[in-house]
Every structure is written in structure tokens, then in C-alpha cells.
């Protein structure tokens, strides 16, 4: 009778010791199954605009067909402010300064018009 009780207590100790390992294994399997949905979303940037408000830029979609979402996020709501395809060229793309100088496309008087008056 004493050995049965000791065996039962030992079984429960081993069961509780294995519980965290089992939970971790189940979670890793679940994340592998849903990897397509999880891997298709990436937070590009987040800017706080108030104590409980943020503007978040998120890239969503499968590779090759990604879309950028600009989201307004508060404690109560998430609002889509703007959407844009990732492959859409942006008007103000940064240009490498060395390349501009090497090409000679910027003249020394580019910022000052011929009449000498500054541009407004």
C-alpha cells in the first residue's frame, strides 16, 4: 500500500515536471502550422503620437504581392489610414549624394535662379 502511494506521488511529480516541456512543444507545432499567416505580416515602424495613440506601418501579404498599411492605433480601435503596394515607386526616394556628384547632374548654381533671387 505504501509503495502504491509513493509510486502515484512520483508519477504526478514527473507529470508536473514534464508539463512546461509539453506546452512548449504544442505551441511550437501550432506556430509551424500557421507560419504562412504569421510570416506574412511585418511591422515596419511605429510612432507614438499621443499617450495612447500610435501610427503603425505594417507590411502584409505573401512575397511578391505585399501591401503597406498605415494604421492609426488607439486603445479602443485600429483604423486603416492609407494603403500602398510595396512595389509602387515613391516620389521622394532618397538619392545617394556621391552618385549625384559623380554624375555632375547638380550644378553649382542649382539652388539660385539666374536672376539671383532665392526661391520660395
Residue frames as qw, qx, qy, qz and C-alpha x, y, z in Angstrom:
[[0.000, 0.886, 0.463, 0.000, 0.00, 0.00, 0.00],
 [0.301, -0.808, 0.108, 0.495, 2.81, 2.42, 0.87],
 [0.410, -0.178, 0.595, 0.668, 4.66, 1.63, -2.36],
 [0.249, 0.622, 0.663, 0.335, 1.49, 2.28, -4.42],
 [0.105, -0.950, -0.236, 0.177, 1.10, 5.73, -2.85],
 [0.392, -0.628, 0.351, 0.574, 4.78, 6.53, -3.35],
 [0.414, 0.143, 0.694, 0.571, 4.56, 5.41, -6.98],
 [0.142, 0.804, 0.552, 0.169, 1.48, 7.58, -7.55],
 [0.217, -0.913, -0.009, 0.346, 3.13, 10.65, -5.99],
 [0.450, -0.369, 0.532, 0.616, 6.25, 10.04, -8.10],
 [0.371, 0.456, 0.687, 0.428, 4.10, 9.80, -11.23],
 [0.035, 0.934, 0.357, 0.013, 2.47, 13.17, -10.51],
 [0.356, -0.760, 0.222, 0.496, 5.83, 14.82, -9.79],
 [0.427, -0.073, 0.651, 0.623, 7.16, 13.59, -13.15],
 [0.244, 0.684, 0.637, 0.257, 3.91, 14.68, -14.86],
 [0.090, -0.965, -0.159, 0.185, 4.18, 18.22, -13.44],
 [0.426, -0.563, 0.416, 0.573, 7.88, 18.37, -14.36],
 [0.391, 0.146, 0.716, 0.560, 7.06, 17.45, -17.98],
 [0.213, 0.796, 0.540, -0.173, 4.16, 19.92, -18.28],
 [0.029, 0.831, -0.153, -0.535, 6.22, 23.01, -19.36],
 [0.224, -0.287, 0.772, 0.521, 8.06, 20.93, -21.98],
 [0.291, 0.433, 0.840, 0.147, 4.75, 19.62, -23.36],
 [0.169, 0.867, 0.323, -0.339, 3.22, 23.11, -23.54],
 [0.075, -0.696, 0.416, 0.581, 6.29, 24.46, -25.36],
 [0.265, -0.045, 0.869, 0.415, 6.19, 21.58, -27.85],
 [0.273, 0.642, 0.716, -0.027, 2.48, 22.10, -28.55],
 [0.094, 0.885, 0.074, -0.450, 2.99, 25.83, -29.08],
 [0.151, -0.516, 0.613, 0.579, 5.90, 25.28, -31.47],
 [0.287, 0.233, 0.880, 0.298, 3.83, 22.82, -33.52],
 [0.209, 0.798, 0.531, -0.195, 0.93, 25.27, -33.66],
 [0.007, 0.818, -0.179, -0.547, 3.22, 28.09, -34.85],
 [0.235, -0.243, 0.779, 0.527, 4.63, 25.87, -37.62],
 [0.291, 0.505, 0.805, 0.108, 1.14, 25.06, -38.87],
 [0.144, 0.919, 0.353, -0.101, 0.15, 28.74, -39.04],
 [0.507, -0.390, 0.217, 0.737, 3.55, 30.01, -40.23],
 [0.304, 0.418, 0.527, 0.674, 2.13, 31.25, -43.52],
 [0.163, -0.870, -0.390, -0.256, -0.23, 33.64, -41.81],
 [0.533, -0.770, -0.034, 0.350, 2.27, 34.75, -39.18],
 [0.580, -0.195, 0.345, 0.712, 5.17, 35.20, -41.60],
 [0.289, 0.576, 0.512, 0.568, 3.06, 37.33, -43.94],
 [0.197, -0.937, -0.207, -0.202, 2.93, 40.30, -41.56],
 [0.650, -0.039, -0.217, 0.727, 5.80, 42.58, -40.51],
 [0.164, -0.940, -0.219, 0.205, 5.75, 45.82, -38.50],
 [0.600, 0.522, 0.009, 0.606, 7.93, 48.31, -40.39],
 [0.198, 0.240, -0.323, 0.894, 7.67, 51.25, -38.00],
 [0.352, -0.716, -0.602, 0.004, 5.63, 52.61, -35.11],
 [0.192, 0.313, -0.165, 0.915, 5.45, 56.22, -33.99],
 [0.205, -0.580, -0.682, 0.395, 3.74, 57.41, -30.84],
 [0.072, 0.491, 0.256, 0.830, 1.61, 60.49, -31.46],
 [0.475, -0.586, 0.062, -0.653, -0.02, 60.69, -28.05],
 [0.370, -0.429, 0.721, -0.399, -0.16, 58.91, -24.72],
 [0.634, 0.087, 0.746, -0.184, -2.36, 56.11, -26.09],
 [0.694, 0.673, 0.113, -0.228, -2.16, 56.67, -29.86],
 [0.471, -0.386, 0.619, 0.495, 0.29, 55.32, -32.43],
 [0.664, 0.618, -0.186, -0.377, 0.73, 55.40, -36.18],
 [0.642, -0.283, 0.697, 0.148, 2.00, 51.99, -37.28],
 [0.538, 0.547, -0.458, -0.449, 3.25, 50.97, -40.71],
 [0.712, -0.128, 0.683, -0.096, 2.74, 47.27, -41.42],
 [0.332, 0.394, -0.691, -0.506, 3.75, 45.16, -44.44],
 [0.691, 0.059, 0.629, -0.350, 1.24, 42.38, -45.14],
 [0.791, 0.500, -0.092, -0.341, 0.71, 39.76, -47.81],
 [0.930, -0.027, 0.269, 0.248, 2.62, 36.93, -49.42],
 [0.382, -0.474, 0.403, 0.683, 6.03, 37.63, -51.02],
 [0.223, 0.145, 0.657, 0.706, 5.62, 39.36, -54.36],
 [0.189, -0.622, -0.543, -0.532, 2.18, 40.75, -53.55],
 [0.387, -0.373, -0.542, 0.646, 2.88, 42.72, -50.39],
 [0.069, -0.799, -0.314, -0.509, 0.94, 45.78, -49.30],
 [0.272, 0.049, -0.466, 0.841, 1.95, 48.50, -46.86],
 [0.319, -0.749, -0.537, -0.222, -0.75, 49.59, -44.41],
 [0.116, 0.287, -0.367, 0.877, -0.55, 52.77, -42.36],
 [0.474, -0.542, -0.688, -0.091, -2.68, 52.18, -39.29],
 [0.197, -0.552, 0.278, -0.761, -3.89, 54.51, -36.57],
 [0.615, -0.218, -0.747, 0.132, -3.89, 52.52, -33.33],
 [0.321, -0.539, 0.291, -0.722, -5.57, 53.53, -30.07],
 [0.235, -0.149, 0.867, -0.412, -6.62, 51.55, -27.01],
 [0.611, 0.309, 0.520, -0.511, -10.10, 51.03, -28.47],
 [0.749, 0.608, 0.193, -0.180, -9.70, 50.95, -32.26],
 [0.470, -0.253, 0.558, 0.635, -7.41, 50.30, -35.19],
 [0.489, 0.777, 0.205, -0.340, -8.10, 52.46, -38.27],
 [0.689, 0.166, 0.416, 0.569, -6.55, 51.99, -41.71],
 [0.008, -0.791, -0.019, 0.611, -5.26, 55.42, -42.73],
 [0.416, 0.700, -0.404, -0.417, -3.58, 54.52, -46.04],
 [0.878, -0.006, 0.464, 0.119, -2.67, 51.51, -48.21],
 [0.316, 0.786, -0.429, -0.313, 0.07, 51.21, -50.83],
 [0.976, 0.191, -0.065, 0.087, 1.51, 48.35, -52.87],
 [0.662, -0.579, 0.245, 0.408, 5.14, 47.68, -51.87],
 [0.624, 0.121, 0.451, 0.626, 6.41, 47.86, -55.46],
 [0.189, 0.921, 0.307, 0.150, 4.91, 51.32, -56.02],
 [0.541, 0.240, -0.140, 0.794, 7.68, 53.87, -56.60],
 [0.289, -0.786, -0.366, 0.406, 7.78, 56.68, -54.07],
 [0.343, 0.897, 0.103, 0.258, 8.13, 60.24, -55.39],
 [0.123, -0.898, 0.367, -0.209, 10.71, 61.34, -52.83],
 [0.970, -0.085, -0.099, 0.207, 13.08, 58.39, -52.98],
 [0.393, -0.824, 0.287, 0.291, 16.45, 59.20, -51.42],
 [0.740, 0.631, -0.165, 0.166, 19.34, 59.58, -53.82],
 [0.803, -0.309, -0.016, 0.509, 22.93, 58.73, -52.97],
 [0.030, -0.954, 0.070, 0.289, 24.80, 62.05, -52.73],
 [0.428, -0.454, 0.618, 0.478, 28.03, 60.56, -54.13],
 [0.490, 0.361, 0.720, 0.333, 26.21, 59.33, -57.23],
 [0.206, 0.928, 0.306, -0.056, 24.68, 62.75, -57.85],
 [0.187, -0.860, 0.312, 0.358, 28.08, 64.43, -57.55],
 [0.507, -0.214, 0.717, 0.428, 29.80, 61.82, -59.72],
 [0.449, 0.560, 0.649, 0.252, 27.21, 62.23, -62.49],
 [0.205, -0.083, 0.109, 0.969, 27.56, 66.01, -62.39],
 [0.063, -0.598, -0.698, -0.389, 23.80, 66.41, -62.52],
 [0.288, -0.869, -0.328, 0.232, 23.84, 69.14, -59.87],
 [0.447, 0.609, -0.030, 0.654, 25.31, 72.46, -60.98],
 [0.384, -0.120, -0.452, 0.796, 26.86, 74.87, -58.52],
 [0.187, -0.003, 0.058, -0.981, 24.08, 77.44, -59.16],
 [0.272, -0.321, -0.857, -0.297, 21.19, 74.97, -58.97],
 [0.239, -0.575, -0.673, 0.400, 19.76, 76.50, -55.79],
 [0.022, -0.604, -0.091, 0.792, 19.95, 80.09, -57.05],
 [0.576, 0.679, 0.451, 0.057, 17.95, 81.17, -60.12],
 [0.571, 0.379, 0.196, 0.701, 19.55, 83.23, -62.88],
 [0.050, -0.827, -0.127, -0.545, 18.14, 86.49, -61.50],
 [0.292, 0.310, -0.606, 0.672, 19.79, 85.81, -58.11],
 [0.546, -0.373, 0.169, -0.731, 16.54, 85.89, -56.14],
 [0.144, -0.147, 0.949, -0.239, 16.09, 82.98, -53.72],
 [0.441, -0.226, -0.717, -0.491, 13.30, 80.52, -54.46],
 [0.400, -0.187, 0.511, -0.737, 10.38, 80.39, -52.07]]
